[in-house]
Amino acid sequence: MPVSPLAPKGGFPDLPVIEGVRFATVAAGVKYSGRTDVMLAELAPGTAIAGTFTRSKTRAAPVLDCQAKLGGASDGPAAILVNSGNANAFTGIKGVEAVEALTGAVASAINVPKARVFTASTGVIGEPLPHDRITSVISDLGGALKPDGIADAAKAIMTTDTFPKGSVRTVEIDGKTVSIAGIAKGSGMIAPDMATMLVYIFTDAKVSFDLLQRYTTDMCDSTFNRITVDSDTSTSDTLLVAATGASRADVDTASVKGKAAFVGGLHQVMLDLAHQVVRDGEGASKFVTVEVKSAANVEDAQKVAFAIANSPLVKTAVAGEDPNWGRVVMAVGKSGAEADRDRLSIWFGDTEVARNGQVSPDYVEAEAAAHMRGEDITIRVDLGLGDMGATVWTCDLTNQYIAINADYRS
């Protein structure tokens, strides 16, 4: 599969070693042949682990297991095990048994408490996970752990992704340098609800679980929960943030400026990874920013933004480079949010296409069409009703999306 035309031009970033974390990968043959498909991360004793997860009513067994473990004892070492190719979702008791087998194998192989082993699976839904293929190589993974393996880990968790996703920020917390590095996978079935796809972020900052969980939830709402590729929420969405404390920069006792620096760095990493997921949307050729302002409340702003971002008619118009603002009007009207036709204004890029409920007297279609031919598209809507706004990121809907998903299990 060719790499998405929207992939970051610089390729995978140079992620630093996060002290207190080691990685290993292996080709276990879960589904794919000739490529790595299992990742293991070992975390130092005392690492705090926070997370957010899909709220799908058909959550996979690994998600339920992680949710149950979050917030437990954090004095011992920990581990994260991820496989691609099979989601271990909608597999009944076999799914639970697979999680038990995998967490037990990791606990034994690298001497980690079973209650501190977090697993995730991504891929086909409804097929039992051949977990014996993974447990048979756990010892190999344990023996191959190394501090600089995060780039390989990013590749091992990919499914229909066309490029590995990574991001890093370095911040100063009261004179101490802290690194925050993350990886993610995701390309289709993207409309998150409290998390998205698989995302793993590591930092050498020292942070208590309670504070790290609060930051993780807050930052997720303004990053991963503001993206959509196809309006479908996965059964397996998992986001974990692990703070090893190795830098001894204590966020809990930091100054206001120090706390703000950590939060800002975490937000930047999460937003960058969220944008990369959209840029790798299945078949995507356009990265689309939908900005809504002057809504009566935040909820209405989000409703309108997602109605536009999820509309097949809007997304196909973007794919066809057609400045069809009538489809945006349609999406606003169907959103369920408060709206007034005669106060509504719309822009494609810097070109005002509609003003106060009708075509703008200054509208020049050639200017709007020129904007639509670019790779980065902006659709702005002013509802004229209040002071609240929201921004959502999405991609276009192309023939390639259909081709990828029609052939997904073959």
KAMOKA-V84503 format. One record per helix or strand. SS is the DSSP state (H for helix, E for strand). FROM is the first residue (numbers start at 1). LEN is the number of residues. If there is no record, write none. Layout:
SS;FROM;LEN
SS;FROM;LEN
This chain:
E;21;6
E;38;6
E;48;6
H;61;9
E;78;9
H;92;19
H;114;3
E;117;8
H;131;5
H;138;6
E;146;1
H;150;7
E;165;9
E;176;10
E;198;6
E;206;1
H;209;13
H;224;3
E;227;1
E;238;6
E;250;1
H;256;24
E;287;9
H;298;13
H;312;8
H;325;10
H;341;3
E;345;4
E;351;5
E;358;2
H;365;8
E;376;7
E;388;8
H;399;8
